[in-house]
Amino acid sequence: MTIAAIPLLDPPRRLVTASPDHCGIIIGHHLGYVSVVRRWVSQCAKVTPTLAYELCVAASELTTNALLYSRSGLPGGHTTIELFHRPATLVLRVTDEGACDRENPSYPRPRRADTEGGRGLSLVDRLADYWEWDHTPVGVSVRAVFSRSRSA
C-alpha cells in the first residue's frame, strides 16, 4: 500500500492593511491551502457559527476555482483572500492571477445544472446575498457579500 505524500505548505502571508476592518492572506498554488483558507476565514470573520460556515464554504469554493482555473494554481502562483467588515455586511474577495490561456480567457460563471462538476459559483450564488467579478491589473477578483443581519 502506497500512501501519498502530503506536501509541506509554506505558511500563508498576512496581507498588510491600513484598516482593522480589512484582513487578508496570500496563499501559494497548492490545493492544500484551501483548508488553511477555511480556518483563516472562520477565525477572522467573528460572526455566528452559521454565517461563519457560509463564509467558509464560499471562501473554499472561490479559492478552489482560483487554484484550478487560473495561473494562481501553477507553480509559483498566488491567490489573495480578503475579508472586509462593513457595518451591515461582510465582503469576501478572492483575487487570482488571471487566466492560464490569455488568448481565450474564461470568466467566472455558474455552470448549468446538466454539466459535471463546477458547482462552486452556484453554491456561492445561493449562500451570498450578492456576488460579482471584475478583471483587475493582477487577474480576476470575485467578491461575495454576506448580510450581517443573518448573524444576529
C-alpha positions as CSV (number, residue, x, y, z in Angstrom):
1,M,0.0,0.0,0.0
2,T,1.3,3.4,-1.0
3,I,0.5,6.5,1.0
4,A,0.5,9.7,-1.0
5,A,2.9,12.3,0.4
6,I,1.3,15.4,1.8
7,P,3.3,18.4,0.7
8,L,4.6,20.8,3.4
9,L,3.0,24.1,2.7
10,D,4.6,27.4,3.4
11,P,2.5,29.5,5.8
12,P,0.2,32.0,4.1
13,R,1.5,35.5,4.1
14,R,-0.6,38.0,6.0
15,L,-1.8,41.0,3.9
16,V,-0.8,44.3,5.5
17,T,-3.9,46.6,5.5
18,A,-4.5,50.1,6.7
19,S,-7.8,49.3,8.4
20,P,-8.7,47.0,11.3
21,D,-11.9,46.2,9.3
22,H,-9.9,44.6,6.5
23,C,-7.8,41.5,6.8
24,G,-6.3,39.2,4.2
25,I,-3.9,36.4,3.4
26,I,-1.9,35.4,0.3
27,I,-1.6,31.7,-0.3
28,G,0.5,29.6,-2.7
29,H,-0.5,27.4,-5.7
30,H,-1.3,24.1,-3.9
31,L,-4.9,22.9,-3.3
32,G,-3.8,22.1,0.3
33,Y,-4.2,25.8,1.1
34,V,-8.0,25.5,0.8
35,S,-8.3,24.1,4.3
36,V,-5.9,26.9,5.5
37,V,-8.3,29.5,4.0
38,R,-11.3,28.0,5.6
39,R,-9.6,28.0,9.0
40,W,-8.4,31.6,8.5
41,V,-11.9,32.8,7.4
42,S,-13.6,31.2,10.5
43,Q,-11.1,33.0,12.8
44,C,-11.2,36.4,11.0
45,A,-15.0,36.6,10.5
46,K,-16.0,36.9,14.2
47,V,-19.7,36.1,13.4
48,T,-22.2,33.4,14.4
49,P,-21.3,29.8,13.6
50,T,-23.9,29.7,10.8
51,L,-22.7,32.7,9.0
52,A,-19.0,31.7,9.6
53,Y,-19.8,28.3,7.9
54,E,-21.4,30.0,4.9
55,L,-18.4,32.3,4.6
56,C,-16.0,29.3,4.9
57,V,-17.9,27.4,2.2
58,A,-17.8,30.4,-0.2
59,A,-14.1,31.1,0.5
60,S,-13.3,27.4,-0.1
61,E,-15.2,27.3,-3.4
62,L,-13.7,30.6,-4.7
63,T,-10.2,29.6,-3.7
64,T,-10.6,26.2,-5.3
65,N,-11.7,27.9,-8.5
66,A,-8.8,30.3,-8.4
67,L,-6.3,27.4,-8.0
68,L,-7.9,25.2,-10.6
69,Y,-8.8,27.6,-13.4
70,S,-6.2,30.4,-13.2
71,R,-2.4,30.9,-13.2
72,S,-2.7,31.0,-9.4
73,G,-2.7,27.2,-9.5
74,L,0.6,27.0,-11.4
75,P,3.9,26.6,-9.6
76,G,4.8,29.9,-8.1
77,G,1.2,31.2,-8.3
78,H,-0.6,33.1,-5.6
79,T,-4.1,33.8,-4.6
80,T,-5.2,36.7,-2.3
81,I,-8.2,36.2,0.1
82,E,-9.6,39.2,1.9
83,L,-12.4,39.9,4.3
84,F,-13.9,43.3,4.8
85,H,-16.0,44.0,7.9
86,R,-18.7,46.6,7.0
87,P,-21.4,47.8,9.3
88,A,-24.2,45.8,7.6
89,T,-22.2,43.2,5.6
90,L,-19.1,41.1,5.4
91,V,-17.4,41.1,2.0
92,L,-15.2,38.2,0.9
93,R,-12.9,38.9,-2.0
94,V,-10.7,36.3,-3.7
95,T,-8.2,37.5,-6.4
96,D,-6.3,35.2,-8.7
97,E,-3.5,35.8,-11.2
98,G,-5.7,35.6,-14.3
99,A,-6.5,33.1,-16.9
100,C,-4.0,30.3,-17.9
101,D,-4.9,30.9,-21.5
102,R,-4.6,34.6,-22.1
103,E,-5.7,34.2,-25.7
104,N,-9.1,32.7,-24.7
105,P,-9.6,33.8,-21.1
106,S,-12.6,32.3,-19.2
107,Y,-14.7,34.3,-16.8
108,P,-16.4,33.3,-13.5
109,R,-19.9,32.0,-14.1
110,P,-22.1,29.3,-12.6
111,R,-22.3,26.1,-14.6
112,R,-25.5,24.7,-16.0
113,A,-27.2,22.0,-13.9
114,D,-26.6,19.3,-16.5
115,T,-22.8,19.7,-16.5
116,E,-20.4,17.6,-14.4
117,G,-18.6,19.4,-11.7
118,G,-18.1,23.2,-11.5
119,R,-20.8,23.9,-8.9
120,G,-18.7,26.3,-6.8
121,L,-20.2,29.5,-8.1
122,S,-23.7,28.2,-8.0
123,L,-23.1,27.4,-4.3
124,V,-21.7,30.9,-3.7
125,D,-24.7,32.4,-5.5
126,R,-27.0,30.6,-3.1
127,L,-25.1,31.5,0.1
128,A,-24.2,35.1,-0.6
129,D,-26.6,38.0,-0.8
130,Y,-24.7,39.2,-3.9
131,W,-21.6,38.3,-5.8
132,E,-19.7,39.8,-8.8
133,W,-16.4,39.5,-10.5
134,D,-14.0,42.0,-12.2
135,H,-10.8,42.0,-14.1
136,T,-8.1,43.7,-12.1
137,P,-4.5,44.6,-13.1
138,V,-3.5,41.4,-11.1
139,G,-6.1,39.0,-12.5
140,V,-9.7,38.2,-11.7
141,S,-11.3,39.3,-8.5
142,V,-14.5,37.7,-7.2
143,R,-16.5,39.4,-4.4
144,A,-19.2,37.8,-2.4
145,V,-21.3,39.9,0.0
146,F,-23.0,38.5,3.1
147,S,-25.6,40.3,5.2
148,R,-24.7,40.6,8.9
149,S,-28.4,40.5,9.8
150,R,-28.2,36.7,9.4
151,S,-25.7,36.6,12.3
152,A,-27.9,38.4,14.8
